[in-house]
Amino acid sequence: MISLISRSPLDLTLPVLVSSAGERARLRFLEFFAAQIRNPNTRRAYARAVSDFLSWCADFGVTELTGVTPLHVATWIEFSGRTLSAPSVKQALAALRHLFDWLVTGQVLTLNPAASVRGPAHSARVGKTPVLEAAEARALLDSIDVSSPAGLRDRALIALMVFSFARIGAALTMRVEDVFVQNRRLWVRLREKGGKQHVMPCHHTLEDYLHAYLDGTGLAGEPKGWLFRTIQRGTGQLSERRLEQSDAHAMVRRRAKAAGIETAIGNHTFRATGVTAYLKNGGTLENAAAMANHASTRTTQLYDRRREDISLDEVERIRV
């Protein structure tokens, strides 16, 4: 068991309260992140929250994992709310609840100290993701120099997120074979949250950009290779390594700055931009939810920023 723990691929540093609780607790702790959480982003967020909380407990004077009480959890949640947003605090509390539930069912603990703790109230009808106007998105795409593999890649990636509402995580895990022809039209295959597979026909603009990218870089002959890759230093050519979300974020910021866009955008901006543009042009909320692979239209409404235009028009009526 010890050798298995030492060879864990999760790159987790065991908190002191866990490492001192015995081999069973250590293994159960690692199993939670390895077996229960498949999404790498959720895993990172949960690991950060759990590590911060257990480190705080140790500093607070808790010497054993069994010594953690609801009062410790509630106090930490209260302190966290002073520096973190309500959604972040709620996610941290969810991480603690799920972990302690897992430790209880594994007979490491007898009670879940986070079960009775309430998180902060939070309700959102509009998301906070920055959104571009259609003209800004068009200007950004047109500003990209596509005389190099990097330019072809960046234009194709941004267009994919705008015209298919793809999440950045799904876009970056695509293989070349996930761009395919069906009914004489180009389609894309996306693997979204929870392992859900989602296929979408390409908008004609996205189809042109993907064809240009695949043909211009020679990727069309590598169906099993990553679709979006890093650029090799010194050569300017695509490498074999997959583009990471941090790389894509830096690229998006750099391209936006070059296009003269002052909005502090991120990867998720283009998903929200695409949904809003679709709805402004007569699309329905139900179809937008299906295209975005949302389980509920309530989630899709967070991406709908048409009300912001109404608010701006109304503000201009204040004539003083």
N, C-alpha and C positions, 0 to 999 in steps of 0.2 A: 504494500500500500504506500509506503514512504517513497519508493522509487517512482510510483505512478504520480504522486503529488509533485515530486520534484521535476517530472517531465511534462507537466501540464502546459499545453500550448496557448493558454489564455493570457499569459503575460500579466498575471495578477500578483500583487504583493499582499500577502496575508496580513490583516490587521493584528496587532499584538493580542487582543482579546480572543481572536480566533486561533492563532498559532499556539497559544498557551492553554487552549481548551481541550487538547487531545487530538489524536489522529482521526477519530470518528468525526469530530466537529470540523476539522480541516478538510477532510474529504467531502463531507456534506456541503460545506461552503463552496468548494470548487465545482461540485456537481450542479449546484444551483445555477451558476453562470454558464456552465458547459451544456447542461441538459435541458434547462428550462428556458433559456433565452437564446434564440437563434439570430435575432437581428443585432448586428455588431454595434450599431449606434445606440440601441437600447442597452446593450451590455455595457458599453462604456459609461453611459449616464448612470446606470444603476451601480456600477462598481465605484464610481466617483462618490456618489451619495453615501453608499454604505461605508466606504473607507473614511470619509469625512466624519460621519456620525460616530463610528467606533473609535476613531482617534480622539474625538472630542470627549467621548465617555472615559477613555483612559486618562486623559488630561484632567478630567473632572473628579477622578478618584475611584472609578469603577475598576475593580481588579479581576473580575471574572465575567464571562459572557452571561452566566446565569444571574448576574447582579444587575443587568439592565432592566429598568422598570418603565412603565408608561410615563412616569414623571420625567425621566431622562429624555424620552422621545419627544414629549410635549414641549419641554424646555428648549431642546435643540431646534424643533420646528419653529418656535417663537423667535429664537435668535436668527435663524436662517431667513425668516421673513423680512428682516431689517435690511438685508443686502441682496436677496434674490426676489425675482418676480413670483407672483402667486402660482402660475403654472409650473415653475421650476420647483417650488416648495412642494406642490402636490405630487409631482413626479418623484421627488426624493422620498416622500412619505410612502408612496406606492412601492418603491424599491425596498424600504424597510419592512413593510407589511408582507410582501411576497417572500423576502428572504427569511424572516422569522417564521412564517407559515411553513416554509420548507424545512427549517430546522426543527419545528415542532413535530411535523409528520415523520421526520427522521429520528425522533426521540432524543435529540440533542438538548432541546428545551422542553419544558412542560407547558409554558404559556407564551403567547405572542404579545410582547409588550407594546407593539404598535397598533394592535387591533382596535383598541378603544380610543385612539387619538384622532381627533378631527383635524383636517387640513383647512387652509384658508378658503374662504368663499371666493369663487371666481366664475364669471360668466362672460363669454365673448360672442358677439354677433358678427364682428368684422375682424379679420386677421390683421396682424401687424406687419406681415411681409410687404416690403416696398414693391410697388407695381409701376411699370412703365406704361405710358400712353402708346397706342399702336404706332404712332409716327416715330416715337423714340425707339421702339423696338426695331422698326424698319430701318431707321438711321444707323442703329448699332450694327445690324446685319450687313448693311451696305458699306459700312466703314472698314470692314475686315478685309485686309489684303490677302487674297486667296492664291497668290503666286507661289506659296510654300505649303508643305504638308501641314504645318502648324495652323495656318490660316484656314485651310480646307477643313481641318478637324474642328477648330473652334466654331466656325460658322455652322457646321453640321450639328454639333452638340447643342449650341444655343437654339437653333431652329427645331431640333428634336423636342426640347423642353417646351418651346412656345407652341408648336403645332400639334403635339401629341399629348400635352399636359404631363409629360413624364417627370417623375421624381428623379433627382440627380443620382440617387443610389441605384435606381433601376437602369438609368441610362448608362452608367459606368460599368455595370456588370453585363452589359450586352456583348455577345459574340458577333462576329461578322455574319454568321448564319442566321442571326436574329433579324436581319434585313433580308426580306425574301419577296418574291413575286407571286401574286395570287390574283386570279381573274384579270391578268394583264395590268396589274397595278402593284406598286411597291407597298409592302406592309412592314410593320415593325413588331417585334415580340418583346414585351417587357415583363420582367419578374419583379413584382411589386411586394409590398409588405406582406408578411405571413406566408411567403412562398407562392402567392397567387400569380398565375400567368395571365397576361393581358395582351391582346393583339389589337392593333389599330391600323387602318389604312392610312397612307401618308397623304397629307396635303400636297398639292402639286409643287409648291415651293420647296417643301421638305424633300420631296422625291428628287428634285433637281439637285439639291445640295448634297444629298446622300450619294447619288450617282457620281457627282463630281468628286466627292471625297474618296469613294471606293476606287474609282477609275484612276484618279490622279495620284493615289498613293500605292496602288497595286494590292490593296487589301482584299479585293474581290476574290483572289485566288487562295485566301487563307480562311476558310469558313469557320474553323475552330479557334481562331485567334481572337484576342480582345478587339472590340470595335474602336474604342477610344483609348489611345496609348500616349505615353510620354514621348518627348522628343530627345533623341540622343545628342549629347553635348558634342559640339564640334562638327557634326555632320548635318544637322537640321532635318534628319530623317526620323521616321517613327521607330521607336524601340519595340521590344517585346513586352514591356512592362505596362500594366494597366494604369490609366490615369486615376489618381485618388481625388476624393472630394475636396481636400485642401488645395490641390493643384488646380482643380476646376474653379474654385472660389477665387483664387489669385488671378487666374486667367480672365474671369468675368469682370473683376474689378479693373484690371488693366485695360481690357477692351472698352469698357464703359468710359473710363477716363479719356482714352484716346478719341472716343466719339463725342466728347464734350458733354457727357451725361453727368450731372452733379448728384443725382440720387444715389444714396449708398446702397446699391443693390447687392444681392447674393444669388446663389444657385437657385433658390426657391422662387425668386422673383419671376422667372420666365413661366413657371407653371401658373402662377396667379395672373400674370399678364395674358397668357393664352386663354384662360377661362373667362376673364373679364372681357376680352376682345370678342370672344365667341358669343357671350350673352348680349353684348352691346349690338351685335349684328343680327339679333333675332333668335339666337339659340335658346333652347329651353333648359331650365335648371335640371330636369330629369336626365336629359341627354348629356349635359355637362358632367353630371355625377357619374354616368356610365363611362364616358370617355376618360374621366380622371380616375376611374376605378375606385370611387368612393362608395362605401357601404350605405351612406345616408346623404340625402341632399343637404342636411344641416351642415355637414362638413364642407360641401361645395359652396355654401353661402358665405363661408369665411373668405373665399377667394373672389367673391363678387364685389367689385369696388365701384359699381355704377352709382351708388349713393354719394360717393365722394364728389362726382361731377355735379349732382343736384345741390349738395351742400355749398360748393363753390359758387354756383350760380346764385343761390339765395344770399350768401354773404355779400355779394356785389350789390345787392339791393339796399344795403345800409349806406345811404348817401348822406353824408354830413358835410 
